[in-house]
């Protein structure tokens, strides 16, 4: 997210986030009781190049003992809510309905990250997360603050769910989840997930390469180390598949590289539904031609399209929540309301942002994994983040819901036994 106040608001929204999934499928046969626990961890805003630089000894250990992808391509738009829901549904944002952190729906009204009531309404969320498939198969799940975990999805919630709580430290979160995955077998979840926002928060405030951002990464890596230590102490490391991902990377933003949204299109011509790096405009009634003439095409630091004309490689623009005109900022540029920019001193505008073209190297996400199902010391080619969901379903032994992922993409990461079809 581009601004500290907005970022804090959407993080708070996780307290009530929910979604409406596809109709429940018939339960499939559960795997053997001694099947490995699957633990999924997200480090928001972590670029894969941050590994191996001295800040991530535990993540480096996971990669060395297991597998890593060269990088993972995020989905468009490269924002936190859309990509976290993509990771657990295998659907691109244009299909699962979380098309931005700020949206409008003709039937539902406004979705803004600070509006808890809107965020709690199930119809905003379209898609079935992996914990639903697990619960339908009779597998216990426990989810710490992943977007969507606090609301019933198709009538289901994880067996254990914890809402986002910013005051809970990374270490405390890790200790709680470590308790889950080392509990006695009778109460141990088959699927657990954990979310860390600290690297993203520091990256926004200081830039991706600043010392506070590296310090945040060291703290999160140490928290993951606490989980590894707990697994080792209980003899459960050989029985736990651990996957660590991120949703996107981060690019630096220089103090002068901001546009006022009102300079892109005046309020009397078009309303800005979303801001930041992906700006969505809906022209005012009767001003459609004027707004199109002003917005469409290439500009000095951004480019705008009608939603149906967006670059096909983004796979975006068909969902009715996508605004009529979408403008994409160039790397390192942001757009904010003029009133907000006037409140931020120039010296505080040097920061970090994401939301740019997912093909940019700075936007790349991370994937590392270790466990009994994974090969050791292997680097696989780059994957798309929609490919994570079919892997999760395979490791759990459950039937995946319809998705956009390639189930073959991560087969080279698996040992031959785990490579076999789940069904």
N, C-alpha and C positions, 0 to 999 in steps of 0.2 A: 504494500500500500504506500502511496506517496507521501502521506502526511502523518505526523505522530498522533494527532487527535483522531483522525479517521481510523488509523490502524488500531488504536486502543478501543474504538467503538466496535469495530468488527470482531476483535478478539472477545469482547464482552458478549457479543451476540451468540457465541458458541454455547453459552449457558442454555439457550432455548432453541438452537438450530434443529430442524427436523426436515423430513422429506417424505414424499409419497412414492412408494415403490410400485413396481409391477405386481400383478396378482401373485400370491404365493404359489410356488410350484410344489408338486408332490415331494415329500421328503425322500431322500435317497439313503441307501444303506450306509450307516456310519462306519468309518474305518476302525481298525483294531484299537482297543483301549490303550495300548502302549505306543500308538502312533506319536510322532514328535509333536511337541507344542510349536505353534507358529507365532512368532512375535514380530510385529511390524512397527517400525519406528520412523517417524518423519522429523527431519530437521529443516524447518522452514528457511528458505533462502540460502541454502548451502550449495555452492558451486563445486563440481567435482575436482577442480584444480586446487581446492583448499586442502585436500588430503596430501600427506607426504611432505609437509612443510614444517613439521615439528609441533604443530598444534593438536594433532589428532592421533596420538599413539594407539588408542583403542580402536578407532575406526580403521587405522592402518593394519592393526592386528586382524580385524575381521576380514579385510580384503586379502591379506596375505594367507590366512588360513582357509579362505573360501574363494569367492568370486567377486569381480566387480565388472560393471559395464564401462566401456570407454566414456560414455556419458549417457544421459537419458534426455530425450527431447520432450519438453513440456507441451501441453496443448494450448491452443489459442482460445481466449486471451490468457496471457501468462500472469495470472493472478492467483492468489491463495485459495479462495473458496472454490473457484471452478476446478483447479487442478487437484485439490485434495479429494473432491468428490469424484473426479475422473479416476484417481488411483484406486479407489475402492469399488468402483462400478464398472470400469473398463469402457465407459462411454465418454465421448468428447462432450465438452460443455454445450455445444449446439444441440445435443441429444438429451442430456440429463437436466437441462433447464437452468442450471446455475451459470448463466451466460456472462455474469460480471459480479463484482461485489456490490454493485448498485444497479437495480433493475426496475422495470415497470411491466406490469401484466394487465391487459385490458379487463380481465375478470377479477384479479386479486388486488390491484392497486399498486402501491409503491413498496419496493423492497430496498431498504437502506440499512446499512450495517448497524446503525444505532437503534433501529426499530425492532425491539425484541418481539413485539406482538406479531409483526409481519413475518419475522424469521421463524416463528413457532408454527406458522400455518403450513400444514403438510403439503398442500398442492404446489408450493414453490419448488419442492424437491422431487424430481422425477428420475427414478432409477433405483435399482436394488443393490445396496452395498453388500460386501462380502460377508459381513456378520449375519445378514439375513439368511443367506444360503447355508451358513454354518448352523444357525439356530434351527432352521427347518430340517436339517439333517440330524438333529439331536446333539449337536456339539455345543458345549458351553463357550461363551465369548465374554471378553472383558475389555472395554475400550476407554482409554483416558483421553477425552477432549478432542477426538477427531470430529471434524464437522459432520453433523447429522447424528451423532451417537446419543443425544439426549432426547430424541423424539421418536415416537413409534413410526416405523416405516413399513407400510403394508400391515400394520397391526403388530409389528415386532420391535422390540428393543434388545440390545445385548443383555445377557444375563446380569452383567455388572457394567455400569456406565458411570463415568465421573465427568461432570461438566468442567469446562475450562475455568481455571481459577488462577489469575495472574500472580497472586501472592504466593502460590506454591512454587518453591524453588525447583530447579532442574533436578537437584539431588533428591529432594523429597519425592518428586514424581517417580524418579527411577526406583527409589526404595519401595514405593507402593507397588509398582508394577513387578519389581523383583519378587515381592511377596506373593503376588498372584501366580507367577510362573514357577515358583518353587514350593507352592502349597502341596499338601498331600494329594495324591492322584485323584482321590474322590472329589475334590473341589477345584482342582487345577483347570484353568480354561484351556481349551484346545486352540483358540485364537485369542491373542491379546494385541492391543495396539496402543501406541503412545505418541504424543505430539509435543514438540519443542518449538517455541517461537523465538527464542532468544537471539539466534544469529540473524534472523530477518529483522528483528527490532533494532539491533545495533547497526546492522547494515544500512537501514533507512536513515538512522539518526547521524551516522558518522561516515558512511561510505563502505564499500565491500572490503577494502584492504586496510582500513584504519585499525589501530591497536585495540580500541574497545570492541570491535567486531571480532578480532582474533581472540580477545579475552573471553567473549561470549562463547565462541566455538570451543575454547579449551574447557570451559565450564560444562558445556553439553557433552563433550567427549568424556570428561571425567564422570559425568552422570551415567553414561552408557557403560563406562568401566565398572561402575558399582553393580550394574546388572550382570556383566560378565563374571565378576568376582562371586556374586551370589550363585550363579549357575555352576561355577566351578566348585564352590564350597559344598553344594548339595549333590554333586556328581551328575548334574542334569545338562551340562553343555553338550554331551553327545546325543541328547534326546530333544534338543531345541533347535529349530530352524529360525534363524534371526535374519531379518531383512531390514536394512536401513536405507531410506530414500530421502530425497528432497523434492520440493514442488517446482523449484526454479532457481536460477542464479540471481545475480544482481549486477547492475552497471552503475558507475559513478555519475553523479549529476553535479555540474559546476554551478556556482551561484547565479550566473547570468542566463542559464538555460531553462528559463521558465516562460510560458506564455499565459496571458490572462485569457480565460475561456471567452470572455466577452469580446476580445479582439478577434477571435476566430469566427464568431457569429454573434451579432447583437441579440439581446434577449427578445426584442420585438419580432425577430425573424425566426428564431429557433430556440428550443429549450434543450439544455444540456442534461441528459438523463444520467450520464456517467462522466467522470473526469479522471485525470491522472495521466496515463499513457495511452489508454484506449478510451476515446471520448465518443459518446453516442449522442447524436442530436435528433430530435424530432421537430421538423419544421412546424411553425404555427399555421393554423388553417388559413388558407388564402395567401400564404407567403412561401409556398413550396418552391416556386420557380426562383424567387429571390434567394432563398436559402441554398438551393442547389447551385445556383450560379456563383455564390460566394464561397461555398465549402468544397464542392467536388473538385478533384484533381490534385496535382502536386503543388505544395507550398514550400516555403524555405525550410521548415523543420518538421513537417508532417504531411500526410497524404490522406485524402478522404474519398470514400466510395459510397454509393448506394449499397445497402446491405446485400442485395442479390448479386452485386458485382464485385464483392470482396475476392481477393486472391483465392482460387480453389484450394490451394495447398493448406489453407488455414481451416478448411472444413467448418466454416462458420458463416452464419447469416440466414439460415432457413428457419430458425426458431422464432416464433412471433415476439419473443421478448427482446430480440436484438433490435435496437433503434433503427430508424429509417436510413440514417446516414452515420457511418462509422469512420472516425478519424484515428489514424495510428501515428503516434509521435515517433520521431526518429530517436535512435538510441541516445540516451543521456538527456533527453528533453522531457519536460512535464508541462501539463496544463492545469491550472487551478483558478478558481474565482479570484477576481482582482482584490476583493476585500480580504481574502485570506493572505494573498501575497503581501499586501500592505502591512499585515501584522507580523510578518517574519523578517527580521533584520537580514540584510544581504549576507552577513558573515555566517548565518545559520542555514543558508540555503545549499551549502555544499554537503551533499548527502548521497544516498544511493536509492535506486529505484529498479523495478522490474516492470513487466507489462509490455515489453517490446516484442518485435518479431521473434517468434520462437526459433527461427533458423539462426539467430545470432549466437555466436559462441558464448557470450556473456550470460545468456539465458539458460544455458544447459543445467540440467538437474543431475543428481547423483543416485547411483544404485550400487550397494554392496550387500553381500549375503554370506552367511556361514551356517553350517549345520550338517546333520547326517544326510540330508537330501542333496547337498551341493558338492560339487567338485572342489578341489583345493588348488590354490595358486593359479587360477584361470582368469583371464580378461576376455570378455565377450564383446563383440561389436556394439555400437550404439543401438539403443532401443527407443521406442516411444513409450510414454508413460501409460498409455492404454494397455500395453503388454503386461503390466504388473498384475492386473486382475486375473487373467487366465492362469498365471503362475500360482497365485494364491489359491484359486479353486483347485488346481491340480494337487498342490501340497496338502490341502485339506481333504481331498478325495470327494469333493462335492461337485454337483452338476452346475456349471456356470450359467448365469443368466445371459441372454443375448448381449453382446458387447462388441466394441470396435477393435479389440486387441488381436494380436497374432499369437496363437498358442504355441507356435514354433519358435518365436523369437528368443526365448530364454531356455530352450531345451539344451543348448550347449553348456549351460551353467549347471545342469543336473547330473548326478550320478546315473548310471544306466537303470537302476531299479526305479528311481524317481522319474526317469524319462518315460517310463511306460505309461500309456493312457490310464486315467483314473477309473474309467469305466469301459 
